Amino acid sequence: MNASSSDLAPVADRGRIVLLTTSHRVAPGLLSWPAWQALRAADAVLCADGAHPQLPYLREAGTAVAEASPTAQELVDACGGGRTVVVVATAEGEPALTDGLARLAGSGRVAMPELELLPASYDLPGARLLDLVQVMDRIRAECPWSSRQTHEGLAKYGIEEAYELVEAIEAGDREELREELGDVLLQVVFHSRIAEEDPDAPFSVDDVAGGIVAKLIHRHPHVFGDEVAETPEDVKEHWLRTKAEEKQRTSVTEGVPLGQPGLALAAKLASRARTAGLDVALPHGEGVGYELLALAVRAESAGVDPEAALRAAARAYRDAIRQAEGTEGREGTTPEKG
């Protein structure tokens, strides 16, 4: 029986290959301690990308990095005599190199070094939001349509995406929910990017995020302060009190958007009046509008969202119409989202 070269080579002489991966969403130079140890102990450090963001920081720390793109065989040969070679992976993750190493290892004819994948930095929660901001920057600069958009021109899309999000929630479709949340998030980032260009009062997505962070902390003194809240009612009381302190409104109707759907508007006004302890008689008038107003107020007092209730009833009505048409369950009868 013939012995393979992997059997003949002493293990200690095969060396070690370390594939060092980093996240571009973390500031360059912020590497884990095992990563720094591997870099300092390496006999050679290679990187195929001479513009890799980590390289200036590695060199500043005294680590010599050679710009090189060795083949899998060349890398294995470089580990001869027990040498350790660290490869700082590019953003693509070196697929050609790793595939080549896998083929050599699978052949059984090569004395393979020890192979190690060493993540040197990890994405923090929310790190992909940085990608979204960068993508939006480029689209705003280079896309003929996006570069011309304004807050006013995009307003209708914000309304549409919010409705589609509600529809996904009510349908219980998890995949659709994830997608619609992304569409709503896009509206936030898009408007924030446009706002950066305002000549008089510019602000960025960081300002938007900073504002909501400050608001959340201020309105949750039971989480970030010394106050105590043991029930949802306690939390709501804290929220309303701190909100009133912030806004200093003269009327409970201030801040209620009149452009929202009628049932939602009526319910919101009723909620504001009830929370403020105001006993306000409903206005009398003729017509279905006043009847709907009374129904919306009654629903709100019973803890029912009249908009959601009406949508549920409307969906049942839609199904009844389709059943009468004979189209219920027929493929292709459900309108596709635009």
PyMOL commands that set and color helices and strands:
alter all, ss='L'
color gray80, all
select helices_A, chain A and resi 5-8+11-13+33-41+55-60+72-78+95-107+128-142+146-148+151-171+174-195+205-218+221-224+232-247+262-275+288-301+306-325
alter helices_A, ss='H'
color red, helices_A
select strands_A, chain A and resi 16-21+44-47+66-67+84-88+114-119
alter strands_A, ss='S'
color yellow, strands_A
deselect
rebuild
show_as cartoon
